[in-house]
Amino acid sequence: MIGLRSKESNTATCKPQLVIVEGNIGVGKSTLSCQLARKLNYRVFLEPSAKNPYLAKFYKDPKKYALKLQLWIFKQRFRTYIAATKHVLQTGQGVLLDRSVFSDTVFAEVNFQQGTISSEGYEYYKDLKKKALQSVPIPHTTLYLDVSPETCTQRIHGRGRFLEEMRKVGSRVLEYNWTDFGYNFEVAEDIKNGVVSSWDEDNLHAFNKLVSDESLLKEALTLDRFVQEADISEDEEGDTSTKEPRSQPTCKFKQSTGTSNASSLQKLESCVES
């Protein structure tokens, strides 16, 4: 099971929500997240921007670094989700995440199929993800921006599995055909209207205990078995710490002459999605 299951009783959506915005690369997730943040007075949590120590190495030697790259990305997204959840609980302000740890599977699945992640390594990743996500509340709402007329059958099936999983654990799923982009004011109204599941108080107590103790947080991101593919050598050790997640109250994108780490990861995942 992914996430701490929400109560079956529902609560009015006037309360602050944690909303994840999912969809294929280039569909408009970041733009919509920023538009919704302004309309709803929510805070946006972005994809991790810290330099990935395995990205360049992966291009040179995919078989050696694919799993390490995937695990680093997963841990970054997990900590971003932790920070977003804490923000909701501590400030009472809703948040939007431009992609989340819950959809963090595409890269691992494709590399497993291509043989750059072994069966043992793939099971290690899945078990770690399952263990880590058992300790966090599930998002109140999952927004999915679909461009199905241009996507292949494999992507559609993958989307279906993900959305069904989110429904099972109690996240409200709102799905939109975003082929020609949509109307953000309609999405904002959909978020505000209707009902969503509430976070269980007992589960929140367990979550608060987890995030108050860094050793417990690290334990949630560790398995009690060794996999050679995931082993970090001494020369890599200094480059692999996860960084403080970034968020912003408003969305003012600055022009950049370089390529950010987040955009590099998106392009990489876009390649394996195709």
N, C-alpha and C positions, 0 to 999 in steps of 0.2 A: 504494500500500500504506500502511496506517496502522500506526504503531508499528514498533519494531525487532523483527523476527520472533524468536520464542523458539526455543530448541533443540527438535528433535522428540523428543529423549530426555526422559523424564519424571522427576520427583523426588517423593518422598513429601511430603504436605502438612503434615507436622509443622514444616517450615520456614516462616518468616514470609512472609505473602503480601500483595500489594497487591490489594484487592478493591474493585471499583466496584459500587455499588448503583443500578440504573436502574429506570425505570418512570414511569407517568403521574403528573401532579400529584395530590397528596392520597391516593396509594395506601398511604403509610406508610413511605416510604424512610428518613426521618430517624429515626422511632421504631425501626425495625428496626436501623438502623446503630448506634444507641446501645445497644440490647439486645445485639447481637452483640459490640460493643466490650467490654462488661462480661464477657460469657461467655468471650471469646477473649483478653482482655487486649490488645486492639488499640487503636490511636488513631484517632479520627474526624477527618477533614478535611471541613469544611463548605463550602457554597456561599459564594463571595466576599461579604463584607458591606460592602465599600467603596461609597460613594455613586457611583452611575453618573451621569456628567455629561450623558448623552444621553437618559435615560429620560423626563423631563418634556418635553424638546424633541421626542422621537419622537411623543408623543401630540398635540402641536400641529402637527407637520409630518412625517408618516411618510415621505414620499418623500425628503426631504432627509436624514433622520437614521437610517433603518432600517439601512443598511449600517454606519454608524459605531457604532451601538448593538450590532449583532451582533459586530463586530470587537472592541469593548471587552470584551464578555462572553467571547468566545473567548480573548482574551489573559489575562483573569483566571483562567479555568478552566485554561488551559495552565500558568500559574505555580503554581496550586494542585496540579496533578498533578506538576509538577517537585518541589515541596516534599514531597509525599507519598512520591515515589520516593526522594528523598534520605533521608527519615526511616527507611525500611526498610533502606537500605544502611548508614546510619551508626549506627543503634541496634539493629538486629536485631529490632525490634518490627513486627508486622504493622499494616496500616492499612486503614481503610474510607473510601471517598469517597462521600458522598451526592450522587450525580450526578457526571458527569465530562466532560472535554473530548471524549471519544470519541463521545458522543451529542449533541454540540453542532451540530445541523443543523436542527432543527424550525423555529425562528424564521426562518432564512434561506430555507428551502424555501418556506414559506408566503408570506413577503413577496415572493419572486420570482414565485410564482404570482399574487399579487395586484397585481403591477406596482410595488410600492414599493421593490423592489431590481431594478435592470436586469439584463439578461443579462450585460453586462460586469462588473457588480458582483458578481453571483452566481458567475461563474467566478473572479473575483479571490478571493473568500472560500474557495471550494473548493480553489484552488491553494495558498493560504496555509495552510489546514488540513493539506493533504497534506504540504507541505514541513515544517511544524512537527512533525507527529506522526511523521515519519520519524526523528526524533532522540531519541525516548523509548521505553523498554521498554513492552511491552504489559502490561495487568493480568493477574495470574495467574488470577484468577477474575472473571467477570462475573455478577452476580446480577440477574435481571430479574423484577420483581414485576408480574404480569399481571392485568388486570381485563377480559379479552376479552369477556365477555358484555355489558358496557356500552359497549364501544368500537366505533367505526365501522370499516368495511373499510379505509379509508385508513390509519388508525393501525396496524391489524394488519399490513398490508403493510410499513409503515415499520419496525415492530418486527422483522419477519422479515429485512429487509435488514440492519439493524444487527446482529442476533445472528449472522447468517450471516457477516458481515464479521469479527466478533470471533472466531468459530470458525476462520476461514481463517488468521488471523494467530497462532493458537495459544493464545488465552485460553479457559480452561474455562468454559463457559456453564451456569449453573444457573437454570432457569426455574420459577417458582412461580405457581399461581393464587392471587392474593391478594384475591379478591373479598370474602371474608368474613374477611380477614386469616388468617395462618397461625400456625404454632408456631415461635417463634424458636429453640428448642432443637434442632429438626429441621434448620433451616438451618445452625446452628452445627456440628452433627455432619457435615452434608454438606460444609462447608468444610474441616473437619479430615480427613475420610476421602477415599479415592481418591488420584489423582495429578494434578499440574499440571505444565505445562512450566516449565523453568528459564530464567532470563535468561542469555543468552550473554555470556561474559566479554569478548569483543572489543567487543560492543555496549555493555556497561557502561563500558568504557574510553572509548569515544566519548561516552557520556552524561556521564561525570564531567568530561571535558575541556570539554564544552559548558557545564555549570553552574558551572564554576570561572572562567569568563570571561564577564562581563556583555555584552561586545561580541558574542560568539558567540551568546549567548542572544537578544539583540536582532536579530541577523542572521537567526536562525531564524524570527523573527516579522515578517520584512520581505520583500517581493517587489521585483524590479528593474523594475517597471513602475508607471506612474501611473494611478490611477483617480480621477476627480473626486469621485465619491460618498464615497470614503474619505479625501479630503483634509481635514486638520484646520487650521482657520484660527487666526490668532494669538490671538484672544480666547478660543478653546477650549483652546489649548495647555496652559495651567496647570492644567486640570481633568482631564486625561486619563491621567495616570500610573497604572500598575497598582500595587496595594498588596500588602503582605506577606500571604500567605494565612493564614487562621486555622485552628487545629486545637484540639482539646481532648482531654485524657486521659479525661475522664468526660463524661457528658451530663446536665447539670443546666440545664434550660431555665428562664430567668427570665421572669417575666411582664412584658410590655412594653405600654405604652399607645400606642406609635406603630407604624408599619409599617416593618419593616426593608427595606433594599435587596434582600436576597436574596428575601424573600417577595414583594416587588413584581415582581421578575423572574420568579418562579415563576408568579404570577398572570397576567403578560403572556404567558408561554409557554403557559399553560393556555388562554388565549383563542385563540391561534393554532392550538393543537392541536385545538380543538373544531371 
